[in-house]
Amino acid sequence: MKKIAFAATVLASLSLAACGQSPAADAVENQADNQAAVLENQADNLMEQADNATGNTAAALENQADRLEMKADNVVDAADATADNMTMSTNTATSNTVNAM
């Protein structure tokens, strides 16, 4: 009876894991989104400065803004990959527990 109850619990958590991410994975993505927002705001400020500048100065500011936006994209992409790996690891561990029964 204990094995059946344990199996039911594991299967329930497996189905929940398949539906969404773990709280830790969500936290990773939320933190990355916040960092990306800061970088994008900095890029926006640089673009505003570039609008008021001319020539090489404007070009340099625009390039720096572009680099910040790319960095923001990279932060989000890396966090998504990390969160996906965290979710897959949780699903694999749960699946291995079920298979061990």
Secondary structure, DSSP 8 states (H G I E B T S, - for coil): -HHHHHHHHHHHHHHHHHHS--HHHHHHHHHHHHHHHHHHHHHHHHHHHHHH--HHHHHHHHHHHHHHHHHHHHHHHHHHHHHHHHHHHHHHHHHHHHHH-
